[in-house]
Amino acid sequence: MFRLDYISCLLTILSTVLIGRRSWHGWLVAGANSVIVCVIGFRTGQIGFIPANIFCLAIYAYNVI
């Protein structure tokens, strides 16, 4: 089984590098990471992560467009 926390860590690093290189793909990776963080928040009962990451998803979508 995949460890979502490790995957989220790797996606955070990858998206930071890609956005730093001004690649729009970084925003897509960051969006995928936000979905994973929402899943982690739901599974662990830390519901406060979900609204914050939905807000981040909206910003990522705006930046991709």
ROKOL-330956 format. One record per atom (N, C-alpha, C, O): residue in one letter; y, x, z; residue number from 1. Coordinates in nm, 4 decimals. Last residue first. Layout:
BEGIN
SITE  type        py        px        pz  seq
SITE     A         Y         X         Z  NUM
...
This chain:
BEGIN
SITE  type        py        px        pz  seq
SITE     I    2.8331   -0.4877   -1.5836   65
SITE     I    2.8986   -0.5652   -1.6906   65
SITE     I    3.0285   -0.4980   -1.7292   65
SITE     I    3.0993   -0.5467   -1.8174   65
SITE     V    2.7954   -0.3131   -1.3736   64
SITE     V    2.7149   -0.2957   -1.4948   64
SITE     V    2.7812   -0.3672   -1.6116   64
SITE     V    2.7856   -0.3159   -1.7234   64
SITE     N    2.9740   -0.4141   -1.1834   63
SITE     N    2.9955   -0.2796   -1.2374   63
SITE     N    2.9129   -0.2529   -1.3627   63
SITE     N    2.9563   -0.1773   -1.4496   63
SITE     Y    2.8591   -0.6648   -1.1296   62
SITE     Y    2.9944   -0.6573   -1.1839   62
SITE     Y    3.0197   -0.5210   -1.2488   62
SITE     Y    3.0794   -0.5131   -1.3562   62
SITE     A    2.6175   -0.5822   -1.0166   61
SITE     A    2.6164   -0.6591   -1.1413   61
SITE     A    2.7536   -0.6541   -1.2086   61
SITE     A    2.7628   -0.6407   -1.3306   61
SITE     Y    2.7159   -0.4576   -0.7844   60
SITE     Y    2.6420   -0.3794   -0.8833   60
SITE     Y    2.6408   -0.4512   -1.0177   60
SITE     Y    2.6608   -0.3883   -1.1216   60
SITE     I    2.8285   -0.6794   -0.6528   59
SITE     I    2.9140   -0.5680   -0.6948   59
SITE     I    2.8457   -0.4839   -0.8007   59
SITE     I    2.9097   -0.4426   -0.8973   59
SITE     A    2.5957   -0.8282   -0.6079   58
SITE     A    2.7045   -0.8853   -0.6877   58
SITE     A    2.7977   -0.7751   -0.7376   58
SITE     A    2.8408   -0.7779   -0.8528   58
SITE     L    2.4554   -0.6536   -0.4410   57
SITE     L    2.4001   -0.6893   -0.5719   57
SITE     L    2.5075   -0.7470   -0.6634   57
SITE     L    2.5098   -0.7177   -0.7829   57
SITE     C    2.6201   -0.6610   -0.2137   56
SITE     C    2.6085   -0.5371   -0.2918   56
SITE     C    2.5530   -0.5642   -0.4308   56
SITE     C    2.5985   -0.5045   -0.5284   56
SITE     F    2.5648   -0.9239   -0.1316   55
SITE     F    2.7015   -0.8859   -0.1689   55
SITE     F    2.7003   -0.7592   -0.2538   55
SITE     F    2.7710   -0.7508   -0.3542   55
SITE     I    2.2989   -0.8856   -0.0694   54
SITE     I    2.3323   -0.9798   -0.1764   54
SITE     I    2.4752   -0.9531   -0.2245   54
SITE     I    2.5027   -0.9590   -0.3443   54
SITE     N    2.3272   -0.7128    0.1446   53
SITE     N    2.2712   -0.6615    0.0200   53
SITE     N    2.2899   -0.7573   -0.0962   53
SITE     N    2.2963   -0.7136   -0.2112   53
SITE     A    2.4395   -0.8824    0.3361   52
SITE     A    2.5097   -0.7602    0.2975   52
SITE     A    2.4578   -0.7075    0.1642   52
SITE     A    2.5359   -0.6626    0.0803   52
SITE     P    2.2414   -1.0807    0.3664   51
SITE     P    2.3722   -1.1138    0.3081   51
SITE     P    2.4492   -0.9901    0.2616   51
SITE     P    2.5166   -0.9939    0.1586   51
SITE     I    2.0219   -0.9042    0.4691   50
SITE     I    2.0115   -0.9830    0.3463   50
SITE     I    2.1488   -1.0213    0.2897   50
SITE     I    2.1720   -0.9960    0.1715   50
SITE     F    2.0586   -0.7863    0.7141   49
SITE     F    2.0602   -0.7005    0.5957   49
SITE     F    2.0695   -0.7826    0.4668   49
SITE     F    2.1204   -0.7336    0.3660   49
SITE     G    2.0214   -0.9859    0.9019   48
SITE     G    2.1575   -0.9411    0.8726   48
SITE     G    2.1678   -0.8507    0.7515   48
SITE     G    2.2749   -0.8393    0.6919   48
SITE     I    1.7537   -1.0136    0.9577   47
SITE     I    1.8108   -1.1008    0.8556   47
SITE     I    1.9528   -1.0593    0.8175   47
SITE     I    1.9995   -1.0951    0.7094   47
SITE     Q    1.5116   -0.8617    1.0392   46
SITE     Q    1.6508   -0.8183    1.0475   46
SITE     Q    1.7288   -0.8870    0.9358   46
SITE     Q    1.7642   -0.8263    0.8347   46
SITE     G    1.2449   -0.9078    1.0149   45
SITE     G    1.3222   -1.0033    1.0926   45
SITE     G    1.4670   -0.9626    1.1121   45
SITE     G    1.5380   -1.0226    1.1929   45
SITE     T    1.0979   -0.7547    0.8493   44
SITE     T    1.1154   -0.7043    0.9856   44
SITE     T    1.1969   -0.7990    1.0735   44
SITE     T    1.2156   -0.7733    1.1924   44
SITE     R    1.1046   -0.8981    0.6090   43
SITE     R    0.9756   -0.8691    0.6730   43
SITE     R    0.9911   -0.8269    0.8187   43
SITE     R    0.9068   -0.8596    0.9022   43
SITE     F    1.3815   -0.9005    0.5520   42
SITE     F    1.3096   -1.0257    0.5746   42
SITE     F    1.1791   -1.0020    0.6497   42
SITE     F    1.1459   -1.0758    0.7425   42
SITE     G    1.4361   -0.6259    0.5200   41
SITE     G    1.5057   -0.7039    0.6223   41
SITE     G    1.4346   -0.8336    0.6545   41
SITE     G    1.4274   -0.8734    0.7707   41
SITE     I    1.2708   -0.5703    0.2988   40
SITE     I    1.2473   -0.5026    0.4271   40
SITE     I    1.3123   -0.5811    0.5403   40
SITE     I    1.2509   -0.6010    0.6452   40
SITE     V    1.3984   -0.7322    0.1094   39
SITE     V    1.2591   -0.7585    0.1445   39
SITE     V    1.2253   -0.6950    0.2792   39
SITE     V    1.1598   -0.7567    0.3633   39
SITE     C    1.6476   -0.6034    0.1004   38
SITE     C    1.6389   -0.7443    0.1408   38
SITE     C    1.4971   -0.7806    0.1830   38
SITE     C    1.4779   -0.8519    0.2816   38
SITE     V    1.5664   -0.3573    0.0020   37
SITE     V    1.6220   -0.3629    0.1376   37
SITE     V    1.6224   -0.5073    0.1885   37
SITE     V    1.5999   -0.5308    0.3073   37
SITE     I    1.4904   -0.4370   -0.2554   36
SITE     I    1.3892   -0.3832   -0.1635   36
SITE     I    1.4395   -0.3884   -0.0195   36
SITE     I    1.3630   -0.4206    0.0715   36
SITE     V    1.7399   -0.5083   -0.3561   35
SITE     V    1.6352   -0.6100   -0.3467   35
SITE     V    1.5279   -0.5644   -0.2485   35
SITE     V    1.4797   -0.6438   -0.1677   35
SITE     S    1.8630   -0.2587   -0.3506   34
SITE     S    1.9141   -0.3665   -0.2647   34
SITE     S    1.8130   -0.4788   -0.2501   34
SITE     S    1.8015   -0.5384   -0.1430   34
SITE     N    1.7164   -0.1246   -0.5468   33
SITE     N    1.7083   -0.0797   -0.4076   33
SITE     N    1.7583   -0.1890   -0.3127   33
SITE     N    1.7009   -0.2088   -0.2057   33
SITE     A    1.8021   -0.2561   -0.7723   32
SITE     A    1.6607   -0.2651   -0.7346   32
SITE     A    1.6423   -0.2248   -0.5889   32
SITE     A    1.5620   -0.2840   -0.5168   32
SITE     G    2.0699   -0.1708   -0.7645   31
SITE     G    2.0372   -0.3120   -0.7518   31
SITE     G    1.8924   -0.3335   -0.7109   31
SITE     G    1.8625   -0.4176   -0.6261   31
SITE     A    2.0386    0.1019   -0.8095   30
SITE     A    2.0957    0.0573   -0.6812   30
SITE     A    2.0665   -0.0912   -0.6585   30
SITE     A    2.0411   -0.1327   -0.5454   30
SITE     V    1.9461    0.0882   -1.0710   29
SITE     V    1.8583    0.1429   -0.9669   29
SITE     V    1.9073    0.0992   -0.8290   29
SITE     V    1.8274    0.0637   -0.7424   29
SITE     L    2.1762   -0.0128   -1.1913   28
SITE     L    2.0514   -0.0900   -1.1967   28
SITE     L    1.9536   -0.0431   -1.0894   28
SITE     L    1.8869   -0.1241   -1.0250   28
SITE     W    2.3539    0.1929   -1.1449   27
SITE     W    2.3821    0.0625   -1.0853   27
SITE     W    2.2583   -0.0265   -1.0871   27
SITE     W    2.2373   -0.1062   -0.9957   27
SITE     G    2.2409    0.3961   -1.2961   26
SITE     G    2.2460    0.4107   -1.1507   26
SITE     G    2.2723    0.2789   -1.0816   26
SITE     G    2.2203    0.2539   -0.9728   26
SITE     H    2.2936    0.3310   -1.5554   25
SITE     H    2.1582    0.3067   -1.5057   25
SITE     H    2.1513    0.3182   -1.3530   25
SITE     H    2.0655    0.2570   -1.2893   25
SITE     W    2.5400    0.4258   -1.6131   24
SITE     W    2.5322    0.2861   -1.5715   24
SITE     W    2.3933    0.2508   -1.5211   24
SITE     W    2.3767    0.1509   -1.4512   24
SITE     S    2.6409    0.7377   -1.4964   23
SITE     S    2.5409    0.6655   -1.5741   23
SITE     S    2.5306    0.5224   -1.5225   23
SITE     S    2.5145    0.5002   -1.4025   23
SITE     R    2.7964    0.9310   -1.3688   22
SITE     R    2.8597    0.8222   -1.4424   22
SITE     R    2.7643    0.7518   -1.5392   22
SITE     R    2.8030    0.7121   -1.6491   22
SITE     R    2.6805    1.0915   -1.1919   21
SITE     R    2.6851    1.1411   -1.3309   21
SITE     R    2.7438    1.0378   -1.4255   21
SITE     R    2.7411    1.0550   -1.5474   21
SITE     G    2.6829    0.9256   -0.9719   20
SITE     G    2.7673    1.0456   -0.9708   20
SITE     G    2.7820    1.1080   -1.1086   20
SITE     G    2.8840    1.1700   -1.1388   20
SITE     I    2.4824    0.7522   -1.0472   19
SITE     I    2.6205    0.7021   -1.0434   19
SITE     I    2.7183    0.8189   -1.0416   19
SITE     I    2.8247    0.8119   -1.1032   19
SITE     L    2.2621    0.9290   -1.0207   18
SITE     L    2.2950    0.8683   -1.1498   18
SITE     L    2.4379    0.8159   -1.1544   18
SITE     L    2.5071    0.8334   -1.2547   18
SITE     V    2.2723    0.9936   -0.7465   17
SITE     V    2.2824    1.0988   -0.8482   17
SITE     V    2.3253    1.0392   -0.9824   17
SITE     V    2.4138    1.0924   -1.0493   17
SITE     T    2.2392    0.7378   -0.6347   16
SITE     T    2.3578    0.8174   -0.6033   16
SITE     T    2.3794    0.9272   -0.7072   16
SITE     T    2.4922    0.9508   -0.7506   16
SITE     S    1.9874    0.6657   -0.7307   15
SITE     S    2.1049    0.5901   -0.7744   15
SITE     S    2.2339    0.6668   -0.7463   15
SITE     S    2.3277    0.6612   -0.8258   15
SITE     L    1.8254    0.8579   -0.5981   14
SITE     L    1.8324    0.8530   -0.7437   14
SITE     L    1.9562    0.7789   -0.7914   14
SITE     L    2.0235    0.8248   -0.8836   14
SITE     I    1.8679    0.7895   -0.3272   13
SITE     I    1.9026    0.9235   -0.3763   13
SITE     I    1.9201    0.9218   -0.5272   13
SITE     I    2.0169    0.9769   -0.5795   13
SITE     T    1.7691    0.5261   -0.3302   12
SITE     T    1.9061    0.5549   -0.2863   12
SITE     T    1.9517    0.6897   -0.3390   12
SITE     T    2.0629    0.7019   -0.3903   12
SITE     L    1.5040    0.5643   -0.4082   11
SITE     L    1.5953    0.4926   -0.4971   11
SITE     L    1.7410    0.5147   -0.4591   11
SITE     L    1.8274    0.5213   -0.5465   11
SITE     L    1.4056    0.6965   -0.1807   10
SITE     L    1.4076    0.7649   -0.3113   10
SITE     L    1.5027    0.6961   -0.4084   10
SITE     L    1.5743    0.7630   -0.4829   10
SITE     C    1.4375    0.4911    0.0096    9
SITE     C    1.5019    0.6213    0.0275    9
SITE     C    1.5131    0.6949   -0.1061    9
SITE     C    1.6186    0.7490   -0.1393    9
SITE     S    1.2719    0.2932   -0.0945    8
SITE     S    1.4147    0.2686   -0.0817    8
SITE     S    1.4920    0.3997   -0.0661    8
SITE     S    1.6000    0.4157   -0.1231    8
SITE     I    1.0249    0.4195   -0.0631    7
SITE     I    1.0717    0.3855   -0.1976    7
SITE     I    1.2221    0.3622   -0.1958    7
SITE     I    1.2925    0.4067   -0.2864    7
SITE     Y    1.0166    0.4314    0.2151    6
SITE     Y    1.0188    0.5555    0.1369    6
SITE     Y    1.0685    0.5310   -0.0047    6
SITE     Y    1.1443    0.6108   -0.0598    6
SITE     D    1.0105    0.1571    0.2752    5
SITE     D    1.1193    0.2401    0.3263    5
SITE     D    1.1292    0.3722    0.2502    5
SITE     D    1.2396    0.4197    0.2237    5
SITE     L    0.7766    0.0609    0.1599    4
SITE     L    0.9046    0.0218    0.1015    4
SITE     L    1.0196    0.1079    0.1516    4
SITE     L    1.1164    0.1298    0.0788    4
SITE     R    0.4930    0.2119    0.0821    3
SITE     R    0.5874    0.2083    0.1931    3
SITE     R    0.7252    0.1801    0.1357    3
SITE     R    0.7841    0.2660    0.0701    3
SITE     F    0.2235    0.0437   -0.0752    2
SITE     F    0.3468    0.1201   -0.0846    2
SITE     F    0.4308    0.1045    0.0411    2
SITE     F    0.4381   -0.0038    0.0992    2
SITE     M   -0.1190    0.0838    0.0000    1
SITE     M    0.0000    0.0000    0.0000    1
SITE     M    0.1246    0.0878    0.0000    1
SITE     M    0.1301    0.1915    0.0661    1
